[in-house]
Amino acid sequence: MKTVHALSAAAILLLADNQLNGQSLEPTFEPPLVTPQSPQESSTYDSLPLSTGEELVTDVETDCEPVHFYSARLAFGVTLADYSINDGTTSVWSTEPTGVTRSEFALENPEGFGVRTQVLSLDREWELDEGPLEIRIATYYLDGFRRFVGENGELLLGGGLAFGSLKLDSPFEDTVHRFNGLGASLVGEGFYPFLRFTKTDIGVTGSARLALLGPLEDNFDGSQAILVDEVGVGLELRRRWGKHVDKMWFVRLRREYQNWSDLNTPFTFDQRIEATFLAVGFAW
């Protein structure tokens, strides 16, 4: 038995020696262990899972009032007017109401500075016992202005270019009288509410304008210049609307007077229009 154990031990030692002699002495390289990356900061959007086809929305709807760079105001009305015409020989006063168109368009920034145009036009042929009387009266204004708005009302002050045109074909004169003039004007307007509600104001409105026109064409009396003065007073209803109550429509009923006179005899009312002016307008 001792002989068998000795042979077994010798065999084991011989096998171990063969394994050691056949092993390579070169070192074995293994891939380095992957260390976990340090955590990085992530935004709120990175932590939100997005499904396929879903877009990331970053705009948030709010109820803040919109910022207006400019506001606009438009008014248009038809006027029932009486008028007095003086052709240099005879003065004619019409008591038949005549339609007069009047329009206004304005652009205004949040500080109250703006520009606007105003047009008034009367064009009619009227039958007299002596024959037909054809008249045309038109004024065009381009104003720069500043609107002052307070808790108790508003005031507009401005001025700018003015153009006036007058045509009179009278049966009392053989010559057709024409005047076309270019010049400047000053204007003031006001609004004072005496009834105020949540979205509605009712108040008094008034306006005044004075224009000086140099003749481009004149065969009336060869005037050096013509004065055109306008005065109006009446009532106005305003109604605010819109999501932010920043828009308005209004109705204006006003009695107006427009007078033409020679600079040599100012305010003599050679040509005159008296009108009840009804206008509807919008501001947005």
HUSUL-V41909 format. One record per pair of residues at least 6 apart in sequence whose ideal C-beta (glycine too) atoms are under 7 Angstrom apart, sorted by the first residue. I is the first residue (numbers start at 0). J is the second residue. Records with the same first field share a line. If there is no record, write none. Layout:
# HUSUL-V41909
I->J / J
This chain:
# HUSUL-V41909
44->55
49->55
64->243 / 245
65->243
67->109
68->108
69->106 / 107 / 108
70->107 / 282 / 283
71->105 / 106 / 283
72->105 / 107 / 280 / 282
73->104 / 280 / 281
74->102 / 103 / 278 / 280
75->102 / 278 / 279
76->101 / 276 / 277 / 278 / 279
77->98 / 100 / 277
78->99 / 101 / 274 / 275 / 276
79->96 / 98 / 274 / 275
80->96 / 97 / 99 / 121 / 272 / 273 / 274
81->93 / 94 / 96 / 273
82->93 / 97 / 121 / 271 / 272
83->90 / 92 / 268 / 270 / 271
84->91 / 134 / 167 / 270
85->269 / 270
86->167 / 169 / 171 / 172 / 176
87->172 / 219 / 220
88->171 / 172
89->171
91->132
93->125
97->121 / 123
99->119 / 120 / 121 / 274
100->120
101->118 / 119 / 276 / 278
102->118
103->115 / 117
104->115 / 116
105->113 / 115
106->113 / 114
107->113 / 146
111->145 / 146 / 147 / 148
112->145
113->144 / 146
114->142 / 143
115->142 / 144
116->140 / 141
117->140
118->139
119->137 / 138
120->137
121->135 / 136 / 272
122->135
123->134
124->131 / 133
125->132
127->170
129->170 / 171
130->170
131->170
132->169 / 170
133->168
134->166 / 167
135->164 / 166
136->165 / 270 / 272
137->164
138->163 / 227
139->162
140->159 / 161 / 184
141->159 / 160
142->157 / 158 / 159 / 186
143->157 / 159
144->155 / 156 / 157
145->156 / 157
146->153 / 155
147->153 / 154
151->191
152->189 / 190 / 191 / 192 / 202
153->189 / 190
154->189
155->187 / 188
156->187
157->186
158->183 / 184 / 185 / 186
159->183 / 184
160->183
161->182 / 183 / 184 / 210 / 212
162->181
163->180 / 210 / 212 / 225 / 227
164->179
165->178 / 259 / 270
166->177
167->176
168->175
174->218
176->218 / 219
177->216 / 218
178->214 / 216 / 217 / 219 / 225
179->215 / 216
180->212 / 213 / 214 / 215 / 225
181->212 / 213 / 215
182->210 / 211 / 212 / 213
183->211
184->208 / 209 / 210
185->208 / 209
186->208
187->207
188->206
189->204 / 205
190->202 / 204 / 235
191->202 / 203
192->200 / 201 / 202
193->201 / 202 / 203
194->200 / 201
198->238 / 239 / 240 / 244
199->237 / 238
200->237
201->236
202->235
203->234
204->233 / 234 / 235 / 251 / 253
205->231 / 232
206->231
207->229 / 230
208->228 / 229
209->228
210->227
211->224 / 226
212->224 / 225 / 227
213->224
214->222
220->261
222->261 / 262 / 263
223->262
224->262
225->259 / 261 / 262
226->260 / 262 / 265
227->257 / 259
228->258 / 266
229->255 / 256 / 257
230->256
231->253 / 254 / 255 / 276
232->253 / 254
233->251 / 252 / 253 / 254
234->252
235->249 / 251
236->249 / 250
237->247 / 249
238->247 / 248
239->246 / 247
240->246
246->282 / 283
247->282
248->280 / 281
249->280
250->279
251->278
252->277
253->276
254->275
255->274 / 276
256->273
257->272
258->266 / 268 / 271
259->269 / 270
260->266 / 267 / 268 / 269
261->267 / 269
